[in-house]
Amino acid sequence: MSSRTAGICLVLLLAAHASAVVAADDTAEVVNPRSAYPEGPLVVDGDVYYAEMGADRVMRWDGATNTEIWSRQGCLPTSVARGEDDTVLVLCHGEGTIVRIAATGEILGVVDRDSSGRPFVNPNASVNDNRGGVYFSSSGDFAPDAAAAGAVLYLGPDGTLRRAVEGIRYANGVALTPDGLTLYVSEHLNRRVLAFDVAANGSLSAAREFLRLDDVVGADPSRGWEVGPDGLAVDRSGNVYVAEYGGGRIIIVDRNASLLATVEVPERYTTAAALIDGERRMIVTAPVSLFDPTAYGKVYVVDNPVYRAD
């Protein structure tokens, strides 16, 4: 399903207080032009796994072809993570479950409670750590007056699932720094990204604000309540890639939250980015509609504007 498209614009801010340099990029690749609400990409050995919430399925792109590897009606998958022994973990937003599947698509297990017996509402995004564990967000309700009911849970390598932090207004994207010592979490409805210290046992502490999107891209009184930080990624230099849902862009900041670059796509409801090809390029998942998950968005491959060879 590979094709080329124009229409993606890279807006590069080369340094703090520098003038914006705008360059049209006609080399962006559409790797799936009819993707039903794509989200939560995961890169494993060069293959890209991603969820299609609007089609209740998980896809794999091998660089040439998109293949459905698993489907389950009512799952509404939003993220894919690595499991043990070459398995894949799928977050089912609609069911409030984590499903472990084999490479063949066989279901190996389903988790719908944490280790204390509490359900988790609207699981959304996930990230693997280097200890064999997985952090994932439990978002809570997505509404302009929603309470701070979001949480981040940690699935340890021993299978224990515990809440690491609560009280977030729609917990969304999660990403770790290269050293694994800081976890970033999107607080979508407050338009900011939080940071937490990570302990050896996976617990989180020292909650703090990493960035406010309005401080980075400017305040806009006409902006809708739904516009905020969605998926997150971090490169080996510590730069943070923030998908601005409703803003149609990936915002890239350095470890001090200073703006480096913006990658804009035609679809407004950008959900995530994942780095590929040694961080030279990135996968961008871009739904086209807020309210219709079955409307076709796109999955792109875009050059990474802040890539630096080691």
C-alpha positions as CSV (number, residue, x, y, z in Angstrom):
1,M,0.0,0.0,0.0
2,S,2.9,2.3,-0.5
3,S,2.5,5.7,-2.2
4,R,4.0,9.1,-2.2
5,T,2.2,12.3,-1.3
6,A,2.8,16.0,-1.1
7,G,1.2,18.2,1.5
8,I,3.3,17.6,4.6
9,C,5.1,20.6,5.8
10,L,8.1,20.7,8.0
11,V,8.3,23.9,10.1
12,L,11.8,24.0,11.5
13,L,12.7,26.3,14.4
14,L,16.5,26.0,14.4
15,A,17.2,27.4,17.8
16,A,15.5,29.3,20.6
17,H,14.4,32.9,19.4
18,A,15.5,32.1,15.8
19,S,13.2,32.8,12.9
20,A,11.1,29.9,11.6
21,V,12.3,28.2,8.4
22,V,9.5,26.7,6.4
23,A,10.2,24.0,3.8
24,A,7.6,22.0,1.8
25,D,8.4,18.2,1.9
26,D,7.2,16.2,-1.1
27,T,8.9,13.0,-0.1
28,A,6.6,11.9,2.8
29,E,5.4,8.4,2.2
30,V,1.8,7.2,2.9
31,V,2.2,3.6,4.0
32,N,-1.5,3.1,4.7
33,P,-3.9,5.6,2.9
34,R,-7.0,4.0,4.4
35,S,-6.4,3.4,8.1
36,A,-9.3,3.3,10.5
37,Y,-8.2,5.5,13.3
38,P,-4.5,4.5,13.6
39,E,-2.8,4.7,16.9
40,G,-0.1,3.4,19.2
41,P,2.8,2.3,16.9
42,L,5.5,-0.1,18.1
43,V,8.7,-0.8,16.2
44,V,10.1,-4.4,16.6
45,D,13.1,-5.5,14.5
46,G,12.2,-3.1,11.7
47,D,8.5,-4.0,11.6
48,V,5.9,-1.5,12.7
49,Y,2.9,-2.7,14.6
50,Y,0.0,-0.3,15.1
51,A,-3.6,-0.3,16.3
52,E,-6.6,0.6,14.2
53,M,-9.2,1.5,16.7
54,G,-11.9,2.0,14.1
55,A,-11.5,-1.5,12.7
56,D,-10.9,-3.4,16.0
57,R,-7.6,-4.7,14.7
58,V,-3.8,-4.7,14.9
59,M,-1.7,-4.2,11.8
60,R,1.9,-4.9,10.9
61,W,3.8,-3.0,8.3
62,D,7.0,-4.7,7.2
63,G,8.3,-1.8,5.0
64,A,6.3,-2.8,2.0
65,T,2.9,-4.4,3.0
66,N,0.3,-3.9,5.7
67,T,-1.0,-7.1,7.2
68,E,-3.7,-7.7,9.8
69,I,-2.3,-9.8,12.6
70,W,-5.2,-9.8,15.1
71,S,-8.8,-8.6,15.4
72,R,-11.5,-8.6,18.1
73,Q,-14.8,-6.9,17.9
74,G,-15.3,-4.3,20.6
75,C,-11.7,-4.1,21.6
76,L,-11.1,-0.6,20.1
77,P,-7.3,-1.1,20.3
78,T,-5.2,2.0,20.9
79,S,-1.7,0.8,21.6
80,V,0.7,-2.1,21.1
81,A,3.6,-3.1,23.4
82,R,6.2,-5.9,23.4
83,G,5.3,-8.9,25.6
84,E,7.6,-11.6,26.8
85,D,8.7,-14.4,24.5
86,D,7.9,-12.6,21.3
87,T,4.3,-11.9,22.2
88,V,2.5,-8.7,21.7
89,L,0.4,-6.8,24.2
90,V,-2.7,-4.9,22.9
91,L,-4.5,-2.2,24.9
92,C,-8.3,-2.6,24.3
93,H,-9.7,0.9,25.0
94,G,-13.2,-0.2,24.6
95,E,-13.0,-3.3,26.8
96,G,-10.7,-2.0,29.5
97,T,-8.4,-4.9,29.0
98,I,-4.8,-5.8,28.1
99,V,-4.7,-8.8,25.6
100,R,-1.5,-10.8,25.1
101,I,-1.3,-12.4,21.7
102,A,1.2,-14.7,20.0
103,A,2.8,-13.8,16.6
104,T,0.1,-16.0,15.0
105,G,-2.7,-13.9,16.5
106,E,-3.7,-16.5,19.1
107,I,-4.9,-15.0,22.4
108,L,-2.7,-16.1,25.3
109,G,-4.2,-14.1,28.1
110,V,-6.5,-11.2,29.0
111,V,-6.1,-8.9,32.0
112,D,-9.0,-6.7,33.1
113,R,-8.0,-5.8,36.7
114,D,-4.9,-4.6,38.5
115,S,-3.4,-6.7,41.2
116,S,-5.6,-5.2,43.8
117,G,-8.7,-6.1,41.8
118,R,-9.5,-2.6,40.5
119,P,-10.5,-2.2,36.8
120,F,-8.8,0.3,34.6
121,V,-10.8,2.7,32.5
122,N,-10.0,3.4,28.8
123,P,-6.4,2.0,28.6
124,N,-4.7,4.2,26.0
125,A,-1.0,4.3,25.4
126,S,2.0,2.1,26.4
127,V,5.8,2.0,26.6
128,N,8.2,-0.8,27.4
129,D,11.0,-0.3,29.9
130,N,14.4,-2.0,29.9
131,R,13.5,-4.3,32.8
132,G,10.8,-6.3,31.0
133,G,8.0,-4.1,32.3
134,V,5.4,-1.9,30.6
135,Y,3.8,1.4,31.6
136,F,0.4,2.2,30.3
137,S,-2.1,5.0,30.7
138,S,-5.7,4.5,31.9
139,S,-7.2,7.7,30.7
140,G,-10.6,8.2,32.4
141,D,-13.3,10.1,30.5
142,F,-12.7,12.3,27.5
143,A,-14.9,15.3,28.0
144,P,-14.4,19.1,28.6
145,D,-15.6,18.8,32.2
146,A,-14.0,15.4,33.0
147,A,-12.5,14.9,36.4
148,A,-8.9,14.0,37.0
149,A,-9.5,10.3,36.9
150,G,-6.6,9.2,34.7
151,A,-3.8,7.0,36.0
152,V,-0.6,5.3,34.9
153,L,-0.2,1.6,35.7
154,Y,2.9,-0.6,35.6
155,L,2.9,-4.2,34.5
156,G,6.1,-5.6,36.1
157,P,8.2,-8.4,34.6
158,D,6.7,-10.7,37.3
159,G,3.2,-10.1,36.0
160,T,2.1,-7.8,38.8
161,L,0.0,-4.9,37.6
162,R,-0.1,-1.9,40.0
163,R,-1.1,1.8,39.8
164,A,2.0,4.0,39.7
165,V,0.2,7.4,39.8
166,E,-3.3,8.7,39.7
167,G,-5.2,12.0,39.5
168,I,-4.4,12.9,35.9
169,R,-6.9,14.7,33.6
170,Y,-7.0,12.2,30.8
171,A,-3.7,10.4,31.0
172,N,-2.6,9.7,27.4
173,G,0.8,9.2,25.9
174,V,3.7,7.7,27.9
175,A,7.4,7.6,27.0
176,L,10.7,7.0,28.8
177,T,14.0,8.8,28.6
178,P,16.9,6.8,27.2
179,D,18.3,6.1,30.7
180,G,14.9,4.9,31.8
181,L,14.9,7.2,34.8
182,T,12.2,9.6,33.7
183,L,8.7,8.8,32.5
184,Y,6.8,11.5,30.5
185,V,3.0,11.4,30.6
186,S,0.6,13.5,28.5
187,E,-2.1,15.1,30.6
188,H,-4.3,15.7,27.5
189,L,-7.2,17.8,29.0
190,N,-4.7,20.2,30.7
191,R,-2.6,20.6,27.5
192,R,0.6,19.6,29.3
193,V,3.2,16.9,29.6
194,L,4.2,15.7,33.1
195,A,7.4,14.1,34.2
196,F,8.0,11.5,36.9
197,D,11.1,9.9,38.4
198,V,11.3,6.2,37.9
199,A,12.6,3.9,40.7
200,A,14.3,0.5,40.2
201,N,11.0,-1.3,41.1
202,G,9.1,0.7,38.5
203,S,7.4,3.1,40.9
204,L,7.0,6.8,40.1
205,S,7.6,9.9,42.2
206,A,8.5,13.6,42.0
207,A,5.6,14.6,39.8
208,R,6.3,17.8,37.9
209,E,5.3,19.7,34.8
210,F,7.7,19.2,31.8
211,L,5.9,21.4,29.4
212,R,2.7,23.3,28.7
213,L,1.8,23.2,25.0
214,D,0.6,26.8,25.1
215,D,4.1,27.9,26.2
216,V,5.6,26.1,23.3
217,V,3.2,26.8,20.4
218,G,1.3,29.8,21.7
219,A,-2.2,30.2,23.2
220,D,-5.2,30.2,20.8
221,P,-8.6,31.2,22.3
222,S,-10.4,29.5,19.4
223,R,-8.8,26.1,20.1
224,G,-11.2,23.3,21.0
225,W,-11.2,21.5,24.3
226,E,-10.2,18.3,22.6
227,V,-6.9,19.6,21.4
228,G,-4.0,18.4,23.5
229,P,-0.9,16.1,23.8
230,D,-1.5,12.5,22.7
231,G,1.2,10.0,22.0
232,L,4.8,10.6,23.1
233,A,8.2,9.4,21.9
234,V,11.8,10.1,23.0
235,D,14.9,9.7,20.9
236,R,18.4,8.8,22.0
237,S,19.4,12.4,22.5
238,G,16.5,12.9,24.9
239,N,14.3,15.0,22.5
240,V,10.6,14.5,23.0
241,Y,8.1,14.0,20.2
242,V,4.6,15.2,21.2
243,A,1.6,14.4,18.9
244,E,-0.9,17.3,19.2
245,Y,-4.3,15.7,18.8
246,G,-6.6,18.1,17.1
247,G,-3.6,20.2,16.0
248,G,-2.4,18.0,13.1
249,R,1.2,17.9,14.1
250,I,4.1,16.4,15.9
251,I,5.9,18.9,18.1
252,I,9.5,18.1,18.9
253,V,11.2,19.7,21.9
254,D,14.6,19.1,23.5
255,R,15.1,17.8,27.1
256,N,14.6,21.4,28.4
257,A,11.2,21.6,26.6
258,S,12.5,24.2,24.0
259,L,10.9,23.8,20.6
260,L,13.1,22.3,17.9
261,A,10.7,21.5,15.1
262,T,7.1,20.9,14.1
263,V,6.0,18.2,11.6
264,E,2.5,19.0,10.2
265,V,0.1,16.6,8.5
266,P,-3.2,17.2,6.8
267,E,-5.2,15.1,9.2
268,R,-6.1,17.1,12.4
269,Y,-6.2,14.2,14.9
270,T,-2.6,13.1,15.0
271,T,-2.2,10.4,17.6
272,A,1.5,9.3,17.8
273,A,4.9,9.1,16.3
274,A,7.5,6.3,16.4
275,L,11.1,6.5,15.3
276,I,12.4,4.1,12.6
277,D,15.5,3.6,10.5
278,G,18.0,4.5,13.2
279,E,15.8,7.6,14.0
280,R,16.3,9.0,10.5
281,R,12.5,8.8,9.9
282,M,9.4,8.5,11.9
283,I,6.0,6.8,11.6
284,V,3.1,9.2,12.1
285,T,-0.4,7.9,12.8
286,A,-3.1,10.4,11.8
287,P,-6.9,9.8,12.1
288,V,-9.1,12.1,10.2
289,S,-12.0,12.5,12.5
290,L,-12.7,13.0,16.2
291,F,-16.1,11.4,16.4
292,D,-16.0,8.8,13.7
293,P,-13.3,6.2,14.4
294,T,-14.3,4.3,11.2
295,A,-13.4,7.3,9.0
296,Y,-10.1,6.6,7.1
297,G,-7.0,8.4,8.3
298,K,-3.4,7.7,7.2
299,V,-0.2,6.2,8.4
300,Y,2.9,8.2,7.2
301,V,6.6,7.8,7.1
302,V,8.3,11.2,7.4
303,D,11.9,12.3,7.5
304,N,12.9,13.2,11.1
305,P,13.9,17.0,11.0
306,V,16.0,16.8,14.1
307,Y,18.0,13.6,13.2
308,R,21.7,13.8,13.9
309,A,24.1,11.1,13.0
310,D,26.2,9.8,15.9
